[in-house]
Amino acid sequence: MDETNVVLRFDSELDLFLAAGRRGRPLRMPFDGTSTLGHLVESAGVPLPEVGPMTVGGAPVGPGHLPVAGETVDVSAVPRPQPVPPAPGREAPRFLLDVHLGTLARRMRLLGLDTAYHNDMDDPSLVVQANRERRVLLTRDRGLLRRRKLWLGAYVRGARPDDQLRDLLERFAPPLRPWTRCTACNGELVPADKADVESVLEDGTRRNYDVYGRCADCGQVYWRGAHGDHLAEIVTSAQATVTTARRPH
């Protein structure tokens, strides 16, 4: 038994958070007798919101566990799909995205997910809003996920919006309501009579389309335009991803 270290064995899904030389093998963390397991895990580079069950010899332990010298801890990734405690009066999870995820925010709104996004909000303000509105904070900033006051956050995997959306849907498998939210402001869409929106339409749009919706919050007008087929492909793919994610593994 190693009397000077605590050994952490990370699930392979958590390797992306570890330095290259630490991946794929047990990680020995110096034992000081005072650091909690949560502190050791984050010292290794893994944000706690990305961590699932942790065990010592098969027995579950939490982030507040005080390891003893020579102890080996198995650290799993958060299970998928991950349940989210609902906000008061709401059944579906709500989300808040940081400044770097604007395209993902628009795609999530296209799918009917309640998605807040700001391109000018600092990290402390994001945490305040996420906690106040019980929104899952989505980010690619690992430091933001380490903020102690954050109630729930998730690291978004992938650099491309397609990959980011797939990761989000596989992780949370949220109920989708496509075509019901404004992609600009997240407001609810309501049907709009053509006569009521004609004044804001281009001549070609007025001639070629008869079905419209309008955002109840910002007034943005929507119709099935030239990009409709591409958006429909995003919706169809998203629905298939959620269906697969919900199947028992």
DOBARO-755224 format. One record per residue (C-alpha): residue number from 1; residue in three letters; x, y, z. Coordinates in steps of 0.1 Angstrom, whole numbers, plus 2048, in hexadecimal, padded with zeros to 3 digits. Each point is the difference from the previous one (the first is absolute). Layout:
N
PT zakol dotor  c1  c2  c3
PT   NUM   ala   X   Y   Z
...
end
This chain:
249
PT zakol dotor  c1  c2  c3
PT     1   met 800 800 800
PT     2   asp 80D 823 7F7
PT     3   glu 7FF 813 821
PT     4   thr 808 822 7F0
PT     5   asn 7E6 802 7E4
PT     6   val 7DB 7FC 7F9
PT     7   val 7FA 7EE 7DF
PT     8   leu 7E4 80D 7E8
PT     9   arg 7F5 7E9 7E4
PT    10   phe 7EC 815 7E8
PT    11   asp 7E6 7F4 7E7
PT    12   ser 80E 803 7DC
PT    13   glu 7E4 819 7F8
PT    14   leu 811 819 818
PT    15   asp 822 7FD 7EF
PT    16   leu 7FA 820 7EC
PT    17   phe 803 814 821
PT    18   leu 821 7F0 809
PT    19   ala 823 80B 7F5
PT    20   ala 80D 7EA 7E3
PT    21   gly 819 7EE 816
PT    22   arg 7E5 7F7 81A
PT    23   arg 7E7 7EF 7E9
PT    24   gly 7F8 7DB 7FF
PT    25   arg 811 7F7 821
PT    26   pro 7FB 803 826
PT    27   leu 808 823 80C
PT    28   arg 813 803 821
PT    29   met 7F8 81F 813
PT    30   pro 815 80B 81E
PT    31   phe 7EF 7F7 821
PT    32   asp 7FE 81D 819
PT    33   gly 7E6 7F3 818
PT    34   thr 7E9 81F 7FC
PT    35   ser 7F6 802 7DB
PT    36   thr 7DD 7F3 7F8
PT    37   leu 7FB 7E8 7E3
PT    38   gly 7EE 81C 7EC
PT    39   his 81F 816 804
PT    40   leu 817 7E4 7F4
PT    41   val 7EA 7F9 7E2
PT    42   glu 7FF 825 7F5
PT    43   ser 826 803 807
PT    44   ala 804 7E5 7E6
PT    45   gly 7ED 817 7E7
PT    46   val 7DE 7F0 801
PT    47   pro 7E2 817 808
PT    48   leu 7E9 7F0 819
PT    49   pro 7E0 805 7EB
PT    50   glu 810 7E7 7E8
PT    51   val 804 7E6 81A
PT    52   gly 7E8 7E4 807
PT    53   pro 801 7E6 81C
PT    54   met 821 7FB 812
PT    55   thr 808 7E1 813
PT    56   val 81B 7F2 818
PT    57   gly 802 7DA 7FF
PT    58   gly 7DD 800 7F1
PT    59   ala 7F1 816 81B
PT    60   pro 7F2 822 7F5
PT    61   val 811 820 80C
PT    62   gly 7F8 824 7FA
PT    63   pro 815 81F 7F8
PT    64   gly 802 808 825
PT    65   his 811 7DF 808
PT    66   leu 822 802 811
PT    67   pro 816 7E6 7F0
PT    68   val 81A 7ED 814
PT    69   ala 824 7FA 7F5
PT    70   gly 802 7E3 7E7
PT    71   glu 7DB 802 7F7
PT    72   thr 7F5 7F9 7DC
PT    73   val 7E1 813 7F3
PT    74   asp 7EE 7F7 7E0
PT    75   val 7F1 81F 7F0
PT    76   ser 7E6 7FB 7E6
PT    77   ala 7F2 819 7E7
PT    78   val 7DD 80F 806
PT    79   pro 7E6 7E6 7F3
PT    80   arg 7ED 807 7E0
PT    81   pro 7E5 809 7FD
PT    82   gln 804 817 81E
PT    83   pro 7E1 809 813
PT    84   val 7FB 825 808
PT    85   pro 7EC 80B 81E
PT    86   pro 7E3 814 7F1
PT    87   ala 7FC 825 807
PT    88   pro 7E1 809 814
PT    89   gly 7E1 7FE 7EA
PT    90   arg 813 7F1 7E3
PT    91   glu 805 7DC 7F5
PT    92   ala 81B 804 7E5
PT    93   pro 824 80B 808
PT    94   arg 80A 824 7F8
PT    95   phe 822 80A 7F4
PT    96   leu 818 81E 800
PT    97   leu 81D 802 7E8
PT    98   asp 820 814 803
PT    99   val 80C 81A 7E6
PT   100   his 812 7E6 7EA
PT   101   leu 7E1 7EB 7F9
PT   102   gly 7EA 817 7EC
PT   103   thr 7FA 7E8 7E2
PT   104   leu 7F8 7E4 818
PT   105   ala 7E7 817 812
PT   106   arg 7EE 807 7DF
PT   107   arg 7FE 7DB 7F8
PT   108   met 7F3 7F7 822
PT   109   arg 7E5 81A 7FD
PT   110   leu 7F7 7F2 7DE
PT   111   leu 7F9 7DF 812
PT   112   gly 7E9 812 819
PT   113   leu 819 7FE 81D
PT   114   asp 7FE 81D 819
PT   115   thr 822 80F 7FA
PT   116   ala 80D 820 80E
PT   117   tyr 81F 810 7F0
PT   118   his 813 821 803
PT   119   asn 81E 80B 7ED
PT   120   asp 80A 81A 81A
PT   121   met 7FC 7EF 822
PT   122   asp 81E 7F8 817
PT   123   asp 806 7E0 813
PT   124   pro 7F2 80B 822
PT   125   ser 7E0 80D 7EF
PT   126   leu 7FB 7DF 7EE
PT   127   val 802 7ED 820
PT   128   val 7E7 817 811
PT   129   gln 7E7 7FC 7E3
PT   130   ala 805 7DA 7FE
PT   131   asn 7F9 7FD 825
PT   132   arg 7E3 818 802
PT   133   glu 7EE 7F1 7E2
PT   134   arg 80C 7DC 806
PT   135   arg 810 7FE 7DE
PT   136   val 81B 7E7 7F7
PT   137   leu 81F 815 7F7
PT   138   leu 810 7F3 7E0
PT   139   thr 824 80B 7F9
PT   140   arg 821 7F5 7F2
PT   141   asp 812 814 81C
PT   142   arg 80B 7E6 819
PT   143   gly 808 81B 81A
PT   144   leu 7DC 80C 7FF
PT   145   leu 7F4 7DD 809
PT   146   arg 817 801 81F
PT   147   arg 7ED 81D 810
PT   148   arg 7F4 7F3 821
PT   149   lys 7DF 814 7FF
PT   150   leu 7F4 7F1 7DF
PT   151   trp 7E3 7E9 806
PT   152   leu 804 7EC 7DF
PT   153   gly 815 803 7E1
PT   154   ala 80D 7EB 7E4
PT   155   tyr 81E 801 7E9
PT   156   val 7F7 800 7DB
PT   157   arg 815 7E8 7EC
PT   158   gly 808 807 7DC
PT   159   ala 80C 81F 7ED
PT   160   arg 7E5 7FF 7E4
PT   161   pro 7DC 809 807
PT   162   asp 7F4 7DE 7F3
PT   163   asp 816 7EE 818
PT   164   gln 7F7 817 81D
PT   165   leu 7DB 7FB 7FA
PT   166   arg 803 7DA 7FE
PT   167   asp 814 800 821
PT   168   leu 7E6 815 811
PT   169   leu 7E3 7EA 7F4
PT   170   glu 812 7E0 809
PT   171   arg 808 80D 823
PT   172   phe 7DE 80D 80A
PT   173   ala 7E8 7F1 7E7
PT   174   pro 7E8 81D 806
PT   175   pro 7DC 801 7F2
PT   176   leu 800 813 7DF
PT   177   arg 7E5 817 7F3
PT   178   pro 80E 80B 7DE
PT   179   trp 7F5 820 7EF
PT   180   thr 7F1 80F 820
PT   181   arg 81B 819 80B
PT   182   cys 80F 81F 7F2
PT   183   thr 824 7F9 7F6
PT   184   ala 809 824 806
PT   185   cys 7F3 806 824
PT   186   asn 7F2 7DE 80D
PT   187   gly 7DC 80D 801
PT   188   glu 7E3 7EA 7F8
PT   189   leu 7F3 800 7DC
PT   190   val 7DB 806 7F9
PT   191   pro 7ED 7FD 7DF
PT   192   ala 7FD 821 7EC
PT   193   asp 7E8 809 7E5
PT   194   lys 810 80A 7E0
PT   195   ala 7ED 821 7FF
PT   196   asp 80E 809 822
PT   197   val 825 7FC 7F6
PT   198   glu 7FF 80B 7DB
PT   199   ser 80F 822 809
PT   200   val 821 7F0 80A
PT   201   leu 803 7E7 7E3
PT   202   glu 814 803 7E0
PT   203   asp 7EC 7FE 7E0
PT   204   gly 80D 7DD 7F7
PT   205   thr 7F8 7F3 823
PT   206   arg 7DD 80E 7FE
PT   207   arg 7FA 7EF 7DF
PT   208   asn 80E 7DE 808
PT   209   tyr 7F6 7F9 824
PT   210   asp 7DF 800 812
PT   211   val 808 7F0 822
PT   212   tyr 811 816 81A
PT   213   gly 809 801 825
PT   214   arg 80A 81C 816
PT   215   cys 814 802 820
PT   216   ala 7E9 80A 81D
PT   217   asp 81E 812 810
PT   218   cys 814 812 7E6
PT   219   gly 7E8 800 7E2
PT   220   gln 818 7EE 7E8
PT   221   val 7EC 7F1 7E3
PT   222   tyr 807 7DC 7F4
PT   223   trp 7F7 7EC 7E1
PT   224   arg 80C 7E0 7EF
PT   225   gly 81A 810 7E9
PT   226   ala 81D 7F5 7EA
PT   227   his 813 7F1 81E
PT   228   gly 7E2 7EC 80B
PT   229   asp 80C 7DF 7F3
PT   230   his 822 804 812
PT   231   leu 7EF 809 820
PT   232   ala 7E8 7E2 7FC
PT   233   glu 81E 7E9 7FD
PT   234   ile 80E 80E 821
PT   235   val 7DF 7F9 811
PT   236   thr 7FD 7DD 7F2
PT   237   ser 823 7F7 80A
PT   238   ala 7FB 80E 823
PT   239   gln 7E0 7EC 805
PT   240   ala 812 7E0 7F6
PT   241   thr 81D 808 818
PT   242   val 7E8 806 81E
PT   243   thr 7ED 7E0 7F8
PT   244   thr 821 7EC 800
PT   245   ala 80C 810 820
PT   246   arg 7E1 7F6 813
PT   247   arg 802 7DB 7F7
PT   248   pro 80C 7EA 81C
PT   249   his 825 7F7 7FD
end
